[in-house]
Amino acid sequence: MALEMRGACERCAAPLDQNGLAYICSYECSYCGPCTRMLSHVCASCSGELVRRPTRV
């Protein structure tokens, strides 16, 4: 089972590079760093914890 690596922040629509810094919750909602900090690492959609998304090689 692979994570869905979404290409844009769910809050501000900023592009998210596949190998760049991004954050994700357990439902695969994706956020950029500034939005994650603004949300205090809590997903705006499901209230889950936002953690750093793994990078692909």
Residue pairs with C-beta under 8 A, 6 or more apart in sequence:
3 24
3 28
3 53
3 54
4 28
5 16
5 18
5 30
5 53
5 56
6 16
6 28
6 30
7 15
7 16
7 18
8 14
8 15
8 16
8 30
9 15
9 16
9 22
9 30
9 31
9 32
9 35
10 29
10 30
10 31
10 35
10 44
10 45
11 31
11 32
11 35
11 38
11 39
11 44
12 32
12 34
12 35
14 32
14 35
16 22
16 30
16 32
18 55
18 56
19 55
19 56
19 57
20 55
21 32
21 33
21 52
22 30
22 31
22 32
22 33
22 52
22 53
23 30
23 31
23 32
23 33
23 36
23 41
23 50
23 51
23 52
23 53
24 30
24 31
24 50
24 51
24 52
24 53
25 43
25 45
25 46
25 48
25 49
25 50
25 51
26 46
26 48
26 49
27 43
27 45
27 46
27 48
29 43
29 44
29 45
29 46
29 48
29 50
30 53
31 39
31 43
31 50
36 50
39 50
41 49
41 50
41 51
42 48
42 49
42 50
43 49
43 50
